[in-house]
Amino acid sequence: MKVEKLIEMNAFDTRDFRTALGSFATGVTIVTARDVDGALAGLTINSFASVSLDPPLVLWSLSLYTPALAVFERCSHYAVNVLAADQTDLSILFAKPSDDGHENRFANLEFDSGSGGAPLLRGCCARFECRNETRHAGGDHLIFVGRVERYRYQDSSPLVFQGGQYRRLAIPE
């Protein structure tokens, strides 16, 4: 028997709220950038969404407490790399906290250079090269809206995250 929970805002618990949000399956992406000083940054996120087709806009959000926040605020461009089902290890690498900067995450990776020098990870389902258009405050996160300048994609199974676990979504043949 499935149990449904109803939580009133006066009994709000952030951990429980996060569990409820985990019911929603999302794709897994890594957002990458090169800042004005040439430093590379990359983070695993699942807050990616399309905003508009005309003009082509996408959004994603980043915690205000993330050390790489300044890089993403200052960069001219960033790339959203949509991970394929076989890229779980890459997602884990870019999800780990980084005390020594984000450069080391790229040390053994082959990647291409996109708009503004943003790293484009290889083997992804899709890669969106975005101009860093606008940012909006959103509670404990900053919401980035990017104008897509170029994109590439291939027909492959995406990596999915739901209920605190990586999942695979098969593409019908």
Summary of the structure (lengths in Angstrom):
residues: 173
radius of gyration: 16.7
end to end distance: 34.8
largest distance: 56.1
contacts: 479
relative contact order: 0.22
helix: 18%
strand: 42%
